Amino acid sequence: MHIRYVGFNVVADSRSYDVQVDTPQEARKFTVNFQSEAFRAARLTLQDGPAICFARLERELRGKDATSARRAHLSIGERDVDEYLQWLYPERSFGRGKAHGGDRRTQ
């Protein structure tokens, strides 16, 4: 399987990333939507967008649920951002603070 970033479009308050997945059986296009506010809230740069989208799509494609891998449109959620930040900075804790449920390591 080969996953290739094709490009992005700015749509209202989000970025829409286009990705192509090539397998021996088929070539498919996917769109991964990332709300602009998520970049600001997590202090991400726009350059982080394709990497988070790649990780999200890869998780879907390798998931146990074959029907989820058939969805051509995916969205980036808080879980995706948290996992990306944990991968990028494994020594840090990215709990959301008391207002959002506290440090997740203690829950």
Secondary structure as UniProt FT lines:
FT   STRAND          2..11
FT   TURN            12..13
FT   STRAND          14..22
FT   STRAND          27..35
FT   HELIX           36..42
FT   TURN            46..47
FT   HELIX           48..62
FT   TURN            66..67
FT   HELIX           68..70
FT   STRAND          73..75
FT   HELIX           78..88
FT   TURN            90..91
FT   HELIX           98..100
FT   HELIX           104..106
//
